[in-house]
Amino acid sequence: MDLMLHPAPRLADFAHGAWDALLLLCADDLSALPAPLRAALDDARALDEALLTPGEAHLALLPAGAWGGGRRLVVAGVGDLKGDGDDVRRWRDAAAAAARRALAAGALRPCLALAGVPARGPLAALHARAYEVAALGALSALWQPLEAREQGRGRAFEALGLCLEGAAAPLSAPGAEGDEARARWARWVSAAESGRGVARDVAGTNPERMAPPQVEDLCKRLFRDSAVQVEVLKAPDELLRDYPLLSAVARASMEVKRHQPRVVRLTYEGAPREGAPLTSLYLAGKGVTYDTGGADLKTDGHMAGMSRDKGGAAAVVGLFRTLALLRPAGLRVVAELGVVRNSIGADAFVSDEIIPSHAGVRVRIGNTDAEGRLVLADLLSHLRAAALARAAAHPGEPQRLFSVATLTGHAGRAVGTYTIALDSSAAEEQGVARALAEAGERVGDCVELSRLRREDFDFVRPRSLADDLLSCNNAPSSATPRGHQFPMAFLIKASGLGAHGRFSEAPLCYTHIDIGGSGVEGGDWQHGRPTAAPLLAWLEAWVAAERG
């Protein structure tokens, strides 16, 4: 869904514009509101004393009265901004609730306005992205599954305006320069939401509608005539040779043409910034379009929702969508998506098999339901080789590797609905995960930091001379101590990244991102809305300069 965000006129001019509803997000300080609007709110509070109670979140639909030319007024309180643990997501949640209420009331062209955004002191820094976060919250609330949209189901706004009156510079700059800055900012937010919409479509679409060949088709359509290059590997012999662990996961799906695996390579290279080298990022995305568990079959209802096991690859596709729209300078991004189905069948791989990875590491399969790390290991091995070649050809250019996946249930058990990031020793020295967490905090796409320990490497050590590495134990990750940490130790060893730690001759920064808790809203894997995490954190960390 592409919905343009328009910088709207001053709040006092609302009644004279093309907007049919005002979505007013209120903190406790309403002094900056136009006097007629404050009077309208005072009249409403005379009927409902609970309206705009300080420190409490609420939602109300009111007639805008004479001030609004008879239009709708949706008032959403953001609640307490000073409590321990509070953050900028207060604005996101209020905007999403207001947008849904306005849509239900029949609004098609609402305008969003914020009142009481802290302008001074520590709270000002915490809520510096309030306008952006609110706009994205309102836009994201409108997403409907791709299948519903294809059938013409559901309603959507025609446009969304955002009153930037009172927003921080440069958005409030006067004159033509200010108008240009506002328009550029609006394009940035629209592009970010377009990327998130694509990510939600990939992650939240049923396993037949978004099977591996259809993910291939989507990427080719999406990036045709864009700055993103697409290459697809799908020949079974080639995949078996170059992606042996991934091919093992996909083995039982090979006989069904519509389920056959794909490796999708995406490449974006922006123009260089004057006097600075490009930053190269390498992303491995887990795209398991359906996870039956394989031979270690998911039972007792735990298979439902496993069409969302492609959330890591989905976030990467969404990122490239935003890159294609914004074309940021100074950035080079290379991704490999492992798009496979972990099927059950006569040719399914089984526990106890020993399979060499692309890096030549002999992996003993501990449980076929730990398939995501197998897919990622081969992708990372190829990206490792690409990063080393790039580093040799372009000395001084930063090279950073990432994997992103709905990898473990332990992630959700450990931190709830948050993303987890772990650094290798080389990445930890550079503070990669910490920088990502700080970026995510600013835009409400929050990231929890975790850490590798020596016990994680010991967990996946070989138990015999027949193999080099154990993929996992035979218990659910949520019931395994350090269940989200030790898979990264496996990834480092299986991909060959173990030879590129902090003290090696050729260190490579590698950060693993587990969205097993954050990939869907509320942890409801069958019915919850995909979140597109950690897309906003990535954009804030890597592409924020394009905001203006």
N, C-alpha and C positions, 0 to 999 in steps of 0.2 A: 504494500500500500504506500503510495507516494502522496503526501499531503503537504502542500507548501505552507510554511510559517511566514506570516506577513508582519513586519513591524507596523504597528497600528498607531493612529494619531493619539494625541494627549487624552487622558482619561476624561477630562472635562468636555471633550468633543464627541464622546461616545454616541450620544443621541443623534448626531448628524452623520454618522458613518453607515457603512453597509453591513454592520454586525447586528445579529439578531438576539444576542445574549451576552451578558457580561459575567465572566467567571472571576469572582473576586476572592482571592486568597488573603486571609487576614491573620497577622500576628496581633499582639496586644496594642501596638501603637498605630492608631488610625489617624493621627494628626495631619498626615500629608494628603489625605483624601479631599477632594473638592467638597466645599460646604454643602451643596445640594445632596451629594451622595451620603455624607455623614447624617444629614437630616432624614434621608430615607431609611437609613439603618436605625436611627433612633426611633422612628415611627414603628419599625418592625419589632424592635425590642420592647416597645410598649405592649405588644401583643404576646411576645414570647421572651420572658426574662432570661431564659437559658441561652438565647442567641448571643454569640460572641462573648461568652463567659471567659474571662481571662484564664489562659493556661489550658484550655480544654479544646479538643478537636470536635467539630460539628459540621453539619451540612444542612443547608436550607435553600429552597426555591421560593423566590419572592417576585412579585411584579416590580419592575423597576420604577414604576410611577412616572410622574411628570418629568423627573430628571432624566430618565432613560427613554423617553418617547414611547412608553408602553411596552418596551422590550422586557425580556426575562432577566432576572438577576439571581445568580446562584452564588451563595455565600458559603465559603468553606474555611473554617478556622484551622490553623495549622497546629494548634496546641502549644505546649510549653517548649520554648527554645533553649531554656537554661538548665534543664535537668541533666543529671549524669547520664551519659550514653546518648544524648540527643545529637542529631546531625542534620545535614541538609535534606535528608530524605523526607522530613516533615513537609516540605514544599511539594515534593514529588507525589506523596500520598494524597495530599489535599487536592492537587491539580487533577490527578486521576479520578478521584471521587467526583469532583465538580464536572469534569468532562462527561463522565458516564451519566450523571444526573441531567446535564443539559441535553445530551443526545436523547435521553428518554422523554424529555419534555418537548422534543421536536425541533430543537435548534440545529441549524445547518452551518451557520457562520458565526461562531462565538468568538469573543475577544477575551483574552486572559490578562488579568491585572493583579499585581502583588502589592500589599500594603503592610508596612511594618517590618520590612527587611532591615536587619540591623546594619547601620551605617558606620558605627564607631565601636572601638574596643575589640576584645577577643571574639565576640560573636560575629563581628563583621567579616573576619577572615574565615570563620567556619561556614558562613552562608554567602560567600562571595559569588558562588555559582547558582544562587537561588533562582534567578530568572531562567537560566538554561535548564536546570533540573526540573523546574515546574513545567516548562514548555515540553520537555521530553516526557514527563509524567502524563500530561494531558494527551499527547500524541500516542503514546504507547497504550493507553487505556482503550483506544479505538480498534486495536488489532483484532481481527477475527481469523480463524483458521482458513488456510488457502482453499480447502474443499468447500467451505461455506461461501466464500467470496465467488468462487467459480459457479456456484449455483444461484448467485444473486441474493443470498440470504444476509440479513443484518443490514444496519444502517451505518452511515459514516458522515462525517462533516465534509463540507465542500472546501472549507478553508478554516484556518485558525489564525487569529490575530493575537499579537502580544504587545500590550502597552509597555514600552520600555521607559516610561516616565519614572525618573528616580533611580534607574539602573546605573551601575557603576560605569565610569569612563572605560573605553571610549564610546560606549553605547549612548551616553547622554550628551556627547559633544554636539555643539550647535552647528547649524549650517549644513552645506553640502557634504563636508567631510564627515559630519555626524550621520547624515543619511546614508552615505556610502558604507560607513562602518556598521550601521544597523543592518543594512541589506546583506553585507558579507556575513555578519553574525547569524542572521536568519538562514542563509544558505548552509552555513556550517551545521546548525541544529537540524535542518531538514535532511541534510546528507547523513548525519548520524542516525536519525530515526529511520531513514530509508535502509541503512545497513542493518539496523536492528530488526526491521520488518522482514528483510530477507532471511536473517538468521532464525527468526521465529518460524518462518515458512518452512525452512529446511528441517528444523528440529521438531516442529509441532505438527507435521503432516504424516498421515498414516503410512505404514511400511510399504504398501503397494504403490501409493501415489508418489512416494519419494524413495523408491528403490534405487540401487546404485546407478543403473543406466539413466534414470531420470534426474539424478543429481548431476550427472555429466551433462545432460541436455540443458538443465537450468543454468549451469555455469557458462556453457557456450553461448546461450541466448543473452545472458546477463552482461557478459563482457565483450560481446561482439562490437567491433569498432570503438573499443575503449583503450585506455592505457594499460589494461591488464591482459597479459598473455595467458592462454590456457593450453595445457598439454594433457592428454589423457592416455594412460597406459591401461590396456585391458586384455591384451593377448595372454591366454593362460600360461603358455610356455615362458613368456617374458616375465610375467609376475612370479611364477614359480622359481625362476632363476634369480631374480633380483629382489624379491620380497617373499622369501620362503616362509617366514612366520605368519605374515598376512595371508599367504595362500593356504596355509594350514587351517586358519580360522574360516576361510571361505570355501574350503574343500567340498563340504556337503551341499553348497549352493551352486556349484558349477553346472550341474545337470539342468538347472532351471534358468533359462536364458535371461528372464527378467530380473533375476537375483544375482547375476554374475558380477564379480567385484570390479572396482575401478580404483586406480590411483590418479587423483586429479592434482596436477601441478599448476599453481598460480604464481605469476611473477609481476611485480610492479616496481618500476624504477623511476623515481622523480628526478627533476632537474637538480643539479648540485647547487648548494648554497655557496656564495662567494667566500673563499678562504676557509672552507670547512669540508671535511670528507663526508661522503654519504655514510649514514648508519644503516647497516645491513641486519635485518631481522629474518629469522628462519622459524617457521611455524609448522609443527606437526599436529594435525587435527584428527581426532578419533571420530570416524563416521560410521559407526555400526548401525545400519538402518533397521535391524531387528536383532535382538539378542535373546535367543531361546535358552541360552546357557550351554547349548551344544549337547554333547553326550552327558555332561553333568547337568541335566535338564533342570530349569527353574520349576519348582513345584509350589503347591499351596497358594496359588494366585500371584506369585511374585513375577510372573512373566508379563503381566499387564503393565503397560506403560513403557515397555522396552523399545518402542519405536523412537523414543526420545534419547536413545543412547548415542545418537549422532550429534549431540549438542555441541561438542568441541569443534567438529568440522563445520557445523552451522555458524558458529561465532566467527570462524575464520572467513567463510564466504561473505558474511555480513561486513567484516572489516574491509575486504577487498571491494565490496560495493561502495563503501564510503570513500575509499582511496580513489576509485575510478571517478567519482563525482567531484572530489576536491582537488585531486592531483597535487598533493603536498610535495614541496621541494625537500631535498636533503635526506630522503628516505628511500630505501630499497627493501622490499619485502618479498620473500620467497616462501611458498607454502607447499606442503604435500598433505593431501587429504586421503586417508585410507577409508574408502567407502565400501563396506562389505556387510554381508549378512551372516551371522553366526547361526547356521541352520543345523538341524538334527537330521540324520539320515545314515544310510549304510556306509557312506564314505566319510562320515564325520571323523575329525581327529579326536583322540581320546587321551586321558591322563596316562602318564608313563611313557608316552612317545618322547623321543629325543630328536629335536629339530634344530639344525644350524641356522642362526640368524644371518642377515646380510653381512654383518660384521665378522662372521665366522665363529660366533660363540655358540656352543652346543647347549641348547636349552631343554631341560626336562620339564614336561608339562605336568603341573601339579593339579590343575583343575581347569576344565575347558571353559568355565564361566569367567575366568580371568583372561578374557580374550583381548581386551582393549590394549593392555600393555604389550601384547605380541604385535598387534598392528602398529602401535606407535614406535616400537623398537626398530623395525625396519625403516620406517619413515625417517626417524632421527638419524639412523646410520647414513642414509643418503644425504640428509641435510648437513650432517657432520662433514662429510667429504666435500660438499659444496662450500661450506664455510671455510674449511682449510684451504681450498683452492683460491677462494676469493681473498683470503688473508695474505696468501703468498703473492698474489698479483697486485694487491692494493694495501701495502703496509700502512699501518696507522688507522685503517678504517675499522670502526667497532663492528664486531661480529657477535650476535647474540641469538641463542637458540631457545625455543620454547616448545613445550608440548601442552596441549589443552584437551581435556577429556572429562566426560562424565565417568570417572574411573572407579570410584569406590563409594560404597554405602557408608564407609567409615567417615568420609568427609562430612556428610550430613550429621552423623552421630556426634562427631567431634565439635563442630562449630555451627550446626544448624544450617540456616539458609544463606550462608556466606561462601564466597570463593576462597580456596586455599592456594597459597603460592609457596613453593620451596625452591631454594637456590642450591646449585652445586657450589663447591668451594670457590671456584673462580668467579661465579656470579655473586656469591655472598660478599666477596672482597670488593666487588664493584657496587654492591647495594642494589641489585636489579629488582628483587622482589620487594624490598622496602620502598623503592621509588614507585613501583606499581601500586603498592598499597596506599601510599600518600596521594597518588593521582586518583585512585578510586574513591578515596575519602572525600575529595573535593567535589565529585560529581555523583555521589550516592551509589556507586557500584563497588561496594565495599569488599576488601580483600583481607583475609586473616593470614598472618605469617606463621609458617611452620618451619621445622628444621630437620635436616638429615642427621642421623647419628650412626655410630659404628655398628650398633645392633641391627640397623636396617640392612646393612651389607651382609652381616652374619646370617640374617634370616634367609637370604636367597643363595647362600653358599652351596656348592655341590656336595652331595652326600656320598658320591662314589667317583671313581675314575672314569666312568662312562660318560659323564656330562660335565659341563662347566658352570652351570647356573640352574637354579630352580625357579620356576615362574611364580609359584605361590604355594601356600599351604592348602588344606582341604576343608577350610572353615570359612564362613562369611567374613568379609573384611570388617563388618561392623562388630563382629564378635572376636576380632583379633587385635591384640595390643599393637599399637603403631600401624594400624591397618591402612592408613593413607600415606604413611611415610615410606614403608619398605618397598612399595611398587616403584618409587623413583630410583631407589638403589638398583632395582632390577633393570630399569630403563637405562641407567648410566652404564651398567655392565653389558647388557645385551646389545646396545647400539655402538659400542666402542668408545663412548665418551669417557670411560674410566681412564683412558690414556691421556686425557686432556684436562686434568684437574689443575688446581691453583699452582702447584709446584712442578708441573710438567714443562717440557720445552715448548709446547704449543698449547697453552691453556685456552679453553673455550668456555664462555659464559653460557650456562644452561639453566633455565628455570622451568619447573613443572607446575602446571596450573590444574587443579582438580575442582571441577564444578559439579561434583556429585551431590552437593548440598544446595547449590545456587542455580542449577540449570533450569528449574521450573519453580513457579511461585508456590510457596507453602509446602514444598516437598511432595506434592501430589503428582506423581509421574504419569498417571494415566489421563488426568483431566486438567492439571494445572497449566497455566499459560507459560510458555517458554520465556525466559528472561533475557536471552542474548548475552548473558554474562560470559566473559568480562569485557565486552566490546567497548563500553564507555570508558572503563579504566584504561584500556589500550589507547583509545583516541586521546584521552587527556594526557597520557604519558608520552605519546609519540606524534600526535597530529594537532595539538592544541594551538600551535602558532597560526594555523589556518582559520582560527576563530575570528581573528582580527583584533 
